[in-house]
């Protein structure tokens, strides 16, 4: 089984690439979706977050106000780190189970869409790693338009994250999303071809089909040995 790491930064276009993988039949485990699930009302993650940040972050229905919580952690690095420490175990566990479900279905290639792929050191489990990169000014302008915010607010949000330039140096593959949609799609097609190549023996061995093949081979070998010994 091949685990492909996908990451980027705010307004870099990572979601666009993630959706392209999905539309081409490649299953994607989205860490953002997992993160939303682990803080649903009454869950263990929800209880710890509310305990750490107080009831002021709750909506009337008891769910966490993600926009309010986002404002708090974006403006305070220590609180952002606190939130990451609280949720990291829950998110990691959630990602594992999503991978397990896809493994049982026989998926051979899975994309892990994880914003903190390198920061959480989850890139050790993925190969290759893909970074969706965009030039700084384009990133600012897209974020301003997307969230209807000022340039200062956009810069603050971008600066609150790990620089894309650093992530770029850690990547096996870089998709430059600074240009047109068509230009990005051309790059994606090349990446899709690359990650869809036949599995290596090591990758095949840990896939469902690979393990079944090994199990069948061992069983057949054991039966043959038993038959020879009984003769």
NUROTI-106502 format. One line per 2 residues: number of its first residue (from 1); their letters; for each residue x, y, z of N, C-alpha, C. Coordinates in nm, 4 decimals. Layout:
<atoms>
NUM	A	X Y Z X Y Z X Y Z ~ ...
</atoms>
This chain:
<atoms>
1	XX	0.0849 -0.1197 0.0000 0.0000 0.0000 0.0000 0.0880 0.1240 0.0000 ~ 0.0527 0.2200 -0.0804 0.1300 0.3438 -0.0903 0.0553 0.4562 -0.0209
3	XX	0.1195 0.5184 0.0783 0.0626 0.6340 0.1473 0.1311 0.7596 0.0948 ~ 0.0547 0.8450 0.0302 0.1071 0.9676 -0.0303 0.0728 1.0848 0.0608
5	XX	0.1741 1.1616 0.1017 0.1508 1.2775 0.1875 0.1196 1.4010 0.1042 ~ 0.0147 1.4736 0.1431 -0.0233 1.5976 0.0739 -0.0377 1.7085 0.1765
7	XX	0.0329 1.8197 0.1549 0.0222 1.9315 0.2476 0.0422 2.0625 0.1726 ~ 0.0289 2.1718 0.2449 0.0427 2.3057 0.1866 0.0214 2.4079 0.2950
9	XX	-0.0324 2.5221 0.2587 -0.0607 2.6269 0.3563 -0.1976 2.6857 0.3296 ~ -0.2391 2.7760 0.4135 -0.3686 2.8399 0.3975 -0.3740 2.9124 0.2618
11	XX	-0.4803 2.8895 0.1883 -0.5024 2.9507 0.0563 -0.3959 2.9139 -0.0475 ~ -0.3297 2.8001 -0.0267 -0.2297 2.7574 -0.1253 -0.2934 2.6758 -0.2378
13	XX	-0.4133 2.6218 -0.2122 -0.4804 2.5415 -0.3130 -0.4710 2.3923 -0.2858 ~ -0.4355 2.3552 -0.1636 -0.4243 2.2138 -0.1285 -0.5569 2.1401 -0.1472
15	XX	-0.6656 2.2054 -0.1108 -0.7973 2.1422 -0.1248 -0.8302 2.1157 -0.2714 ~ -0.7844 2.2031 -0.3595 -0.8066 2.1836 -0.5032 -0.7395 2.0549 -0.5495
17	XX	-0.6150 2.0350 -0.5074 -0.5413 1.9143 -0.5446 -0.6049 1.7908 -0.4812 ~ -0.6462 1.8035 -0.3561 -0.7123 1.6933 -0.2873 -0.8380 1.6502 -0.3630
19	XX	-0.9163 1.7474 -0.4069 -1.0393 1.7177 -0.4819 -1.0093 1.6548 -0.6179 ~ -0.8975 1.6941 -0.6785 -0.8585 1.6341 -0.8063 -0.8246 1.4860 -0.7876
21	XX	-0.7578 1.4548 -0.6760 -0.7293 1.3138 -0.6473 -0.8597 1.2359 -0.6326 ~ -0.9538 1.2922 -0.5569 -1.0825 1.2237 -0.5351 -1.1555 1.2023 -0.6666
23	XX	-1.1577 1.3049 -0.7510 -1.2312 1.2940 -0.8780 -1.1662 1.1953 -0.9733 ~ -1.0400 1.1601 -0.9464 -0.9702 1.0615 -1.0288 -0.9658 0.9242 -0.9618
25	XX	-1.0506 0.9079 -0.8604 -1.0651 0.7761 -0.7981 -0.9617 0.7398 -0.6947 ~ -0.8795 0.8355 -0.6537 -0.7789 0.8081 -0.5505 -0.8373 0.8453 -0.4144
27	XX	-0.8492 0.7513 -0.3209 -0.9067 0.7829 -0.1899 -0.8187 0.8795 -0.1113 ~ -0.8839 0.9720 -0.0414 -0.8126 1.0740 0.0360 -0.8595 1.0699 0.1817
29	XX	-0.7655 1.0662 0.2737 -0.7956 1.0812 0.4160 -0.7659 1.2269 0.4513 ~ -0.8704 1.3027 0.4831 -0.8597 1.4466 0.5074 -0.8504 1.4722 0.6576
31	XX	-0.7345 1.5205 0.7027 -0.7131 1.5451 0.8455 -0.8066 1.6520 0.8995 ~ -0.8464 1.7481 0.8153 -0.9393 1.8527 0.8601 -1.0765 1.7941 0.8940
33	XX	-1.1203 1.6978 0.8133 -1.2490 1.6324 0.8407 -1.2386 1.5497 0.9684 ~ -1.1264 1.4789 0.9833 -1.1037 1.4019 1.1058 -1.1038 1.4948 1.2266
35	XX	-1.0380 1.6119 1.2122 -1.0298 1.7076 1.3224 -1.1668 1.7590 1.3626 ~ -1.2565 1.7763 1.2652 -1.3930 1.8198 1.2979 -1.4685 1.7109 1.3733
37	XX	-1.4432 1.5870 1.3331 -1.5135 1.4756 1.3970 -1.4711 1.4565 1.5422 ~ -1.3429 1.4797 1.5720 -1.2936 1.4513 1.7078 -1.3323 1.5592 1.8079
39	XX	-1.3915 1.6698 1.7608 -1.4371 1.7723 1.8558 -1.5889 1.7879 1.8523 ~ -1.6591 1.6844 1.8031 -1.8045 1.6898 1.8072 -1.8523 1.6884 1.9523
41	XX	-1.9642 1.7507 1.9757 -2.0192 1.7656 2.1105 -2.0214 1.6324 2.1862 ~ -1.9639 1.6341 2.3067 -1.9648 1.5173 2.3924 -1.8469 1.4241 2.3747
43	XX	-1.7677 1.4434 2.2695 -1.6527 1.3561 2.2462 -1.5391 1.3899 2.3430 ~ -1.4404 1.3002 2.3500 -1.3262 1.3242 2.4379 -1.2496 1.4496 2.4006
45	XX	-1.2325 1.4716 2.2690 -1.1625 1.5920 2.2235 -1.2401 1.7170 2.2590 ~ -1.3705 1.7108 2.2424 -1.4577 1.8247 2.2761 -1.4434 1.8622 2.4230
47	XX	-1.4455 1.7636 2.5109 -1.4362 1.7891 2.6548 -1.3041 1.8564 2.6910 ~ -1.1946 1.8084 2.6321 -1.0631 1.8652 2.6656 -1.0467 2.0065 2.6111
49	XX	-1.0998 2.0314 2.4913 -1.0899 2.1651 2.4320 -1.1718 2.2654 2.5123 ~ -1.2938 2.2264 2.5510 -1.3790 2.3154 2.6300 -1.3163 2.3425 2.7661
51	XX	-1.2562 2.2416 2.8260 -1.1901 2.2589 2.9551 -1.0743 2.3581 2.9449 ~ -1.0016 2.3513 2.8318 -0.8839 2.4372 2.8135 -0.9202 2.5800 2.7735
53	XX	-1.0287 2.5957 2.6939 -1.0600 2.7277 2.6390 -1.1883 2.7893 2.6943 ~ -1.2637 2.7145 2.7704 -1.3832 2.7705 2.8334 -1.5084 2.7605 2.7487
55	XX	-1.6217 2.7867 2.8120 -1.7516 2.7764 2.7452 -1.7768 2.8875 2.6436 ~ -1.6929 2.9903 2.6443 -1.7113 3.1019 2.5509 -1.6933 3.0588 2.4057
57	XX	-1.6297 2.9425 2.3846 -1.6057 2.8978 2.2467 -1.7205 2.8116 2.1945 ~ -1.8270 2.7977 2.2749 -1.9382 2.7118 2.2352 -2.0514 2.7904 2.1692
59	XX	-2.1154 2.7255 2.0714 -2.2361 2.7797 2.0117 -2.3552 2.7467 2.1022 ~ -2.4711 2.7976 2.0686 -2.5899 2.7731 2.1502 -2.6258 2.6251 2.1583
61	XX	-2.5945 2.5504 2.0529 -2.6279 2.4076 2.0522 -2.5218 2.3218 2.1212 ~ -2.4181 2.3859 2.1748 -2.3152 2.3130 2.2477 -2.1961 2.2719 2.1640
63	XX	-2.2059 2.2855 2.0313 -2.0921 2.2537 1.9460 -1.9871 2.3653 1.9565 ~ -1.8651 2.3322 1.9244 -1.7571 2.4314 1.9291 -1.7709 2.5286 1.8130
65	XX	-1.7601 2.6571 1.8433 -1.7617 2.7619 1.7418 -1.6221 2.7662 1.6799 ~ -1.6067 2.6993 1.5668 -1.4744 2.6865 1.5048 -1.4155 2.8215 1.4650
67	XX	-1.5013 2.9138 1.4217 -1.4534 3.0468 1.3837 -1.3981 3.1209 1.5055 ~ -1.4708 3.1132 1.6167 -1.4270 3.1777 1.7405 -1.2969 3.1164 1.7914
69	XX	-1.2903 2.9841 1.7923 -1.1686 2.9158 1.8365 -1.0515 2.9496 1.7452 ~ -1.0806 2.9596 1.6151 -0.9756 2.9951 1.5197 -0.9181 3.1327 1.5454
71	XX	-1.0038 3.2285 1.5780 -0.9575 3.3639 1.6092 -0.8640 3.3626 1.7299 ~ -0.8985 3.2816 1.8287 -0.8177 3.2753 1.9512 -0.6785 3.2178 1.9232
73	XX	-0.6744 3.1057 1.8534 -0.5445 3.0393 1.8344 -0.4589 3.1076 1.7280 ~ -0.5218 3.1741 1.6316 -0.4438 3.2448 1.5310 -0.3711 3.3643 1.5918
75	XX	-0.4277 3.4228 1.6948 -0.3684 3.5429 1.7546 -0.2772 3.5126 1.8722 ~ -0.2681 3.3856 1.9124 -0.1869 3.3505 2.0291 -0.1136 3.2189 2.0027
77	XX	0.0184 3.2246 1.9729 0.0962 3.1044 1.9413 0.0912 2.9982 2.0513 ~ 0.0913 3.0411 2.1785 0.0893 2.9447 2.2882 -0.0431 2.8677 2.2915
79	XX	-0.1525 2.9386 2.2687 -0.2825 2.8715 2.2675 -0.2965 2.7813 2.1449 ~ -0.2342 2.8214 2.0345 -0.2366 2.7381 1.9149 -0.1612 2.6074 1.9407
81	XX	-0.0477 2.6178 2.0072 0.0290 2.4979 2.0413 -0.0471 2.4102 2.1399 ~ -0.1169 2.4736 2.2338 -0.1977 2.3992 2.3303 -0.3061 2.3192 2.2594
83	XX	-0.3747 2.3835 2.1667 -0.4809 2.3158 2.0918 -0.4244 2.1985 2.0133 ~ -0.3091 2.2199 1.9500 -0.2468 2.1114 1.8734 -0.2103 1.9940 1.9635
85	XX	-0.1583 2.0232 2.0832 -0.1214 1.9158 2.1753 -0.2441 1.8370 2.2214 ~ -0.3535 1.9080 2.2446 -0.4765 1.8417 2.2898 -0.5322 1.7490 2.1824
87	XX	-0.5359 1.7976 2.0595 -0.6050 1.7241 1.9537 -0.5172 1.6235 1.8788 ~ -0.3858 1.6398 1.8866 -0.2963 1.5529 1.8093 -0.3228 1.4038 1.8287
89	XX	-0.3365 1.3540 1.9533 -0.3610 1.2095 1.9701 -0.4939 1.1646 1.9083 ~ -0.5975 1.2473 1.9218 -0.7286 1.2128 1.8672 -0.7255 1.2117 1.7144
91	XX	-0.6581 1.3119 1.6566 -0.6510 1.3204 1.5107 -0.5685 1.2052 1.4542 ~ -0.4546 1.1749 1.5187 -0.3697 1.0644 1.4729 -0.4465 0.9329 1.4742
93	XX	-0.5223 0.9096 1.5827 -0.6019 0.7880 1.5938 -0.7100 0.7832 1.4858 ~ -0.7743 0.8981 1.4613 -0.8777 0.9053 1.3587 -0.8232 0.8771 1.2200
95	XX	-0.7045 0.9315 1.1904 -0.6407 0.9084 1.0602 -0.6071 0.7598 1.0446 ~ -0.5571 0.6990 1.1524 -0.5220 0.5566 1.1477 -0.6428 0.4719 1.1109
97	XX	-0.7575 0.5001 1.1727 -0.8756 0.4196 1.1474 -0.9308 0.4426 1.0068 ~ -0.9166 0.5645 0.9553 -0.9591 0.5895 0.8171 -0.8720 0.5112 0.7194
99	XX	-0.7410 0.5056 0.7486 -0.6499 0.4266 0.6643 -0.6862 0.2788 0.6729 ~ -0.7142 0.2324 0.7959 -0.7484 0.0917 0.8161 -0.8728 0.0525 0.7365
101	XX	-0.9726 0.1416 0.7359 -1.0958 0.1113 0.6623 -1.0682 0.0999 0.5126 ~ -0.9847 0.1888 0.4609 -0.9510 0.1845 0.3189 -0.8658 0.0619 0.2877
103	XX	-0.7785 0.0235 0.3818 -0.6959 -0.0965 0.3644 -0.7849 -0.2195 0.3499 ~ -0.8853 -0.2306 0.4371 -0.9767 -0.3441 0.4317 -1.0545 -0.3477 0.3004
105	XX	-1.0749 -0.2303 0.2407 -1.1457 -0.2248 0.1124 -1.0532 -0.2590 -0.0044 ~ -0.9231 -0.2717 0.0245 -0.8285 -0.3099 -0.0796 -0.7607 -0.1948 -0.1505
107	XX	-0.7665 -0.0742 -0.0932 -0.7018 0.0420 -0.1566 -0.5508 0.0216 -0.1635 ~ -0.4941 0.0500 -0.2776 -0.3497 0.0341 -0.2948 -0.2755 0.1664 -0.2808
109	XX	-0.3426 0.2772 -0.3140 -0.2832 0.4106 -0.3008 -0.3802 0.4981 -0.2217 ~ -0.3304 0.5603 -0.1156 -0.4126 0.6483 -0.0323 -0.3384 0.7806 -0.0142
111	XX	-0.4093 0.8901 -0.0353 -0.3509 1.0234 -0.0125 -0.3895 1.0710 0.1274 ~ -0.2894 1.1105 0.2056 -0.3135 1.1670 0.3381 -0.3026 1.3188 0.3279
113	XX	-0.4157 1.3855 0.3349 -0.4230 1.5314 0.3251 -0.4096 1.5885 0.4661 ~ -0.2862 1.6296 0.5022 -0.2577 1.6700 0.6397 -0.1852 1.8058 0.6410
115	XX	-0.2505 1.9123 0.6903 -0.1857 2.0437 0.6946 -0.0535 2.0443 0.7712 ~ -0.0469 1.9687 0.8825 0.0745 1.9651 0.9654 0.1543 1.8374 0.9407
117	XX	0.1629 1.7958 0.8168 0.2299 1.6713 0.7811 0.3735 1.6666 0.8337 ~ 0.4501 1.7714 0.8074 0.5900 1.7752 0.8504 0.6028 1.8090 0.9984
119	XX	0.5205 1.9044 1.0438 0.5289 1.9477 1.1831 0.4977 1.8323 1.2789 ~ 0.4023 1.7475 1.2413 0.3643 1.6330 1.3249 0.4506 1.5102 1.2954
121	XX	0.5475 1.5282 1.2048 0.6404 1.4212 1.1655 0.5683 1.2991 1.1080 ~ 0.4530 1.3225 1.0480 0.3799 1.2116 0.9850 0.4330 1.1814 0.8457
123	XX	0.5237 1.2666 0.7974 0.5834 1.2407 0.6664 0.6711 1.1155 0.6687 ~ 0.7075 1.0678 0.7898 0.7892 0.9471 0.7992 0.7134 0.8240 0.7481
125	XX	0.5793 0.8349 0.7435 0.4968 0.7229 0.6987 0.4544 0.7371 0.5529 ~ 0.4906 0.8474 0.4884 0.4426 0.8726 0.3528 0.5562 0.8820 0.2527
127	XX	0.5285 0.8380 0.1318 0.6245 0.8508 0.0218 0.5493 0.8300 -0.1100 ~ 0.5486 0.9307 -0.1963 0.6183 1.0584 -0.1797 0.5367 1.1588 -0.0984
129	XX	0.6004 1.2722 -0.0667 0.5297 1.3832 -0.0030 0.5127 1.4949 -0.1061 ~ 0.3922 1.5509 -0.1094 0.3592 1.6554 -0.2070 0.3269 1.7845 -0.1333
131	XX	0.3882 1.8927 -0.1729 0.3575 2.0249 -0.1175 0.2950 2.1102 -0.2269 ~ 0.1783 2.1664 -0.1964 0.1135 2.2605 -0.2888 0.1640 2.3987 -0.2500
133	XX	0.2418 2.4571 -0.3398 0.3089 2.5842 -0.3115 0.2450 2.6962 -0.3928 ~ 0.2504 2.8179 -0.3375 0.2026 2.9357 -0.4080 0.2906 3.0527 -0.3660
135	XX	0.3133 3.1473 -0.4550 0.3987 3.2603 -0.4188 0.3274 3.3482 -0.3151 ~ 0.4033 3.4166 -0.2290 0.3468 3.4898 -0.1152 0.2374 3.5900 -0.1509
137	XX	0.2567 3.6696 -0.2535 0.1570 3.7718 -0.2865 0.0269 3.7100 -0.3367 ~ 0.0397 3.6043 -0.4162 -0.0805 3.5351 -0.4641 -0.1547 3.4733 -0.3470
139	XX	-0.0806 3.4178 -0.2540 -0.1411 3.3569 -0.1353 -0.2195 3.4607 -0.0543 ~ -0.1602 3.5777 -0.0346 -0.2269 3.6849 0.0405 -0.3540 3.7299 -0.0310
141	XX	-0.3416 3.7543 -0.1608 -0.4574 3.8025 -0.2369 -0.5719 3.7008 -0.2378 ~ -0.5394 3.5734 -0.2543 -0.6432 3.4707 -0.2557 -0.7106 3.4579 -0.1193
143	XX	-0.6329 3.4704 -0.0136 -0.6899 3.4601 0.1206 -0.7801 3.5787 0.1506 ~ -0.7393 3.6983 0.1067 -0.8219 3.8182 0.1270 -0.9572 3.8023 0.0587
145	XX	-0.9535 3.7525 -0.0654 -1.0776 3.7355 -0.1416 -1.1624 3.6242 -0.0822 ~ -1.0991 3.5124 -0.0497 -1.1727 3.3956 0.0009 -1.2442 3.4236 0.1325
147	XX	-1.1746 3.4891 0.2267 -1.2302 3.5103 0.3605 -1.2815 3.6522 0.3839 ~ -1.2735 3.7355 0.2792 -1.3173 3.8760 0.2889 -1.2528 3.9434 0.4106
149	XX	-1.1207 3.9446 0.4119 -1.0462 4.0041 0.5225 -0.9444 4.1042 0.4684 ~ -0.8870 4.1826 0.5586 -0.7887 4.2836 0.5186 -0.6537 4.2179 0.4904
151	XX	-0.5650 4.2952 0.4277 -0.4309 4.2435 0.3991 -0.3570 4.2108 0.5290 ~ -0.3731 4.2962 0.6293 -0.3062 4.2721 0.7575 -0.3542 4.1411 0.8213
153	XX	-0.4840 4.1181 0.8173 -0.5391 3.9940 0.8735 -0.4880 3.8723 0.7963 ~ -0.4818 3.8866 0.6649 -0.4330 3.7766 0.5818 -0.2876 3.7446 0.6149
155	XX	-0.2067 3.8481 0.6269 -0.0644 3.8270 0.6592 -0.0486 3.7617 0.7964 ~ -0.1303 3.8036 0.8915 -0.1219 3.7480 1.0269 -0.1550 3.5982 1.0257
157	XX	-0.2572 3.5617 0.9490 -0.2954 3.4204 0.9427 -0.1871 3.3372 0.8752 ~ -0.1297 3.3919 0.7695 -0.0235 3.3202 0.6982 0.1004 3.3064 0.7867
159	XX	0.1353 3.4146 0.8557 0.2533 3.4125 0.9421 0.2365 3.3212 1.0632 ~ 0.1109 3.2887 1.0972 0.0850 3.1991 1.2106 0.1138 3.0537 1.1742
161	XX	0.1376 3.0266 1.0448 0.1632 2.8904 1.0002 0.3107 2.8723 0.9634 ~ 0.3497 2.7469 0.9533 0.4852 2.7162 0.9075 0.5019 2.7676 0.7647
163	XX	0.6116 2.8392 0.7355 0.6309 2.8965 0.6018 0.6266 2.7911 0.4910 ~ 0.5596 2.8263 0.3832 0.5523 2.7362 0.2688 0.6909 2.7097 0.2091
165	XX	0.7787 2.8089 0.2191 0.9132 2.7927 0.1640 0.9865 2.6785 0.2336 ~ 0.9663 2.6674 0.3659 1.0296 2.5577 0.4408 0.9696 2.4234 0.4002
167	XX	0.8364 2.4195 0.3880 0.7708 2.2954 0.3477 0.8179 2.2528 0.2080 ~ 0.8406 2.3519 0.1247 0.8857 2.3250 -0.0119 1.0180 2.2487 -0.0124
169	XX	1.1067 2.2840 0.0805 1.2377 2.2183 0.0873 1.2272 2.0742 0.1372 ~ 1.1168 2.0415 0.2050 1.0996 1.9076 0.2615 1.0264 1.8126 0.1653
171	XX	0.9719 1.8675 0.0582 0.8844 1.7899 -0.0298 0.9613 1.7038 -0.1291 ~ 0.9000 1.5906 -0.1657 0.9498 1.5109 -0.2776 0.8983 1.5688 -0.4088
173	XX	0.7756 1.6228 -0.4041 0.7108 1.6798 -0.5212 0.6510 1.8148 -0.4838 ~ 0.6698 1.9163 -0.5672 0.6106 2.0486 -0.5442 0.5174 2.0811 -0.6600
175	XX	0.3935 2.1145 -0.6262 0.2972 2.1616 -0.7268 0.2864 2.3125 -0.7106 ~ 0.3260 2.3854 -0.8133 0.3196 2.5322 -0.8097 0.1797 2.5759 -0.8522
177	XX	0.1031 2.6247 -0.7549 -0.0356 2.6640 -0.7817 -0.0502 2.8154 -0.7966 ~ 0.0575 2.8819 -0.8375 0.0536 3.0276 -0.8511 -0.0091 3.0732 -0.9819
179	XX	-0.0193 2.9814 -1.0769 -0.0690 3.0193 -1.2092 -0.2163 2.9910 -1.2292 ~ -0.2501 2.9537 -1.3513 -0.3896 2.9289 -1.3874 -0.4322 2.7883 -1.3430
181	XX	-0.5626 2.7659 -1.3455 -0.6170 2.6345 -1.3113 -0.5643 2.5285 -1.4079 ~ -0.5587 2.5620 -1.5355 -0.5108 2.4673 -1.6364 -0.3648 2.4298 -1.6121
183	XX	-0.2834 2.5274 -1.5733 -0.1421 2.5007 -1.5445 -0.1282 2.4062 -1.4253 ~ -0.2122 2.4280 -1.3247 -0.2094 2.3415 -1.2070 -0.2528 2.2006 -1.2431
185	XX	-0.3554 2.1891 -1.3277 -0.4059 2.0575 -1.3665 -0.3019 1.9786 -1.4459 ~ -0.2230 2.0484 -1.5277 -0.1178 1.9814 -1.6034 -0.0142 1.9209 -1.5085
187	XX	0.0215 1.9960 -1.4040 0.1155 1.9451 -1.3047 0.0549 1.8261 -1.2302 ~ -0.0731 1.8380 -1.1995 -0.1404 1.7308 -1.1268 -0.1400 1.6015 -1.2069
189	XX	-0.1645 1.6104 -1.3363 -0.1693 1.4909 -1.4205 -0.0360 1.4156 -1.4141 ~ 0.0744 1.4895 -1.4117 0.2064 1.4262 -1.4027 0.2227 1.3579 -1.2665
191	XX	0.1756 1.4246 -1.1618 0.1847 1.3677 -1.0266 0.0984 1.2427 -1.0163 ~ -0.0214 1.2480 -1.0737 -0.1120 1.1336 -1.0698 -0.0483 1.0120 -1.1360
193	XX	0.0167 1.0341 -1.2487 0.0860 0.9252 -1.3177 0.1970 0.8673 -1.2301 ~ 0.2676 0.9578 -1.1626 0.3804 0.9154 -1.0782 0.3354 0.8299 -0.9594
195	XX	0.2285 0.8726 -0.8909 0.1866 0.7976 -0.7721 0.1065 0.6723 -0.8076 ~ 0.0637 0.6630 -0.9334 -0.0155 0.5484 -0.9770 0.0708 0.4376 -1.0352
197	XX	0.2019 0.4562 -1.0349 0.2901 0.3522 -1.0876 0.2739 0.2243 -1.0039 ~ 0.3125 0.1086 -1.0606 0.2980 -0.0181 -0.9862 0.3653 -0.0117 -0.8491
199	XX	0.3052 -0.0794 -0.7514 0.3610 -0.0804 -0.6162 0.4937 -0.1546 -0.6139 ~ 0.5837 -0.1095 -0.5277 0.7074 -0.1841 -0.5055 0.6722 -0.3110 -0.4284
201	XX	0.7676 -0.4041 -0.4198 0.7409 -0.5274 -0.3449 0.7089 -0.4964 -0.1987 ~ 0.7786 -0.3995 -0.1428 0.7559 -0.3614 -0.0032 0.6164 -0.3038 0.0150
203	XX	0.5749 -0.2172 -0.0780 0.4414 -0.1571 -0.0704 0.3332 -0.2624 -0.0899 ~ 0.3579 -0.3547 -0.1851 0.2588 -0.4589 -0.2107 0.2439 -0.5514 -0.0896
205	XX	0.3551 -0.5750 -0.0201 0.3538 -0.6681 0.0934 0.2628 -0.6216 0.2058 ~ 0.2499 -0.4881 0.2230 0.1661 -0.4386 0.3330 0.0248 -0.4021 0.2873
207	XX	-0.0038 -0.4258 0.1608 -0.1407 -0.4050 0.1123 -0.2259 -0.5251 0.1518 ~ -0.3564 -0.5115 0.1453 -0.4442 -0.6236 0.1787 -0.4179 -0.7424 0.0874
209	XX	-0.4090 -0.7158 -0.0433 -0.3860 -0.8242 -0.1389 -0.2505 -0.8897 -0.1164 ~ -0.1514 -0.8071 -0.0807 -0.0177 -0.8594 -0.0554 -0.0152 -0.9522 0.0643
211	XX	-0.0783 -0.9104 0.1719 -0.0827 -0.9936 0.2923 -0.1610 -1.1222 0.2683 ~ -0.2681 -1.1123 0.1897 -0.3445 -1.2320 0.1559 -0.2599 -1.3290 0.0732
213	XX	-0.1812 -1.2737 -0.0192 -0.0943 -1.3580 -0.1017 0.0090 -1.4292 -0.0165 ~ 0.0670 -1.3543 0.0792 0.1661 -1.4139 0.1689 0.1018 -1.5236 0.2535
215	XX	-0.0183 -1.4941 0.3054 -0.0889 -1.5911 0.3884 -0.1196 -1.7188 0.3107 ~ -0.1658 -1.7016 0.1862 -0.1977 -1.8186 0.1019 -0.0706 -1.8990 0.0734
217	XX	0.0393 -1.8275 0.0426 0.1657 -1.8960 0.0118 0.2165 -1.9757 0.1313 ~ 0.2080 -1.9131 0.2510 0.2532 -1.9810 0.3728 0.1660 -2.1029 0.4004
219	XX	0.0335 -2.0869 0.3820 -0.0590 -2.1977 0.4072 -0.0330 -2.3143 0.3118 ~ -0.0174 -2.2819 0.1838 0.0103 -2.3854 0.0838 0.1420 -2.4550 0.1142
221	XX	0.2420 -2.3743 0.1528 0.3728 -2.4318 0.1861 0.3656 -2.5234 0.3064 ~ 0.2889 -2.4822 0.4077 0.2750 -2.5630 0.5290 0.2038 -2.6938 0.4996
223	XX	0.0988 -2.6876 0.4155 0.0245 -2.8089 0.3799 0.1121 -2.9050 0.2999 ~ 0.1935 -2.8479 0.2088 0.2826 -2.9318 0.1277 0.3869 -2.9991 0.2155
225	XX	0.4410 -2.9233 0.3115 0.5404 -2.9782 0.4028 0.4805 -3.0901 0.4874 ~ 0.3578 -3.0650 0.5360 0.2904 -3.1660 0.6178 0.2651 -3.2933 0.5387
227	XX	0.2272 -3.2773 0.4114 0.2025 -3.3925 0.3262 0.3296 -3.4723 0.3042 ~ 0.4430 -3.4022 0.2817 0.5712 -3.4696 0.2585 0.6160 -3.5451 0.3823
229	XX	0.5929 -3.4850 0.4998 0.6354 -3.5492 0.6237 0.5540 -3.6740 0.6551 ~ 0.4277 -3.6731 0.6079 0.3400 -3.7861 0.6373 0.3604 -3.9031 0.5407
231	X	0.4352 -3.8764 0.4327 0.4568 -3.9813 0.3341 0.5644 -4.0804 0.3814
</atoms>
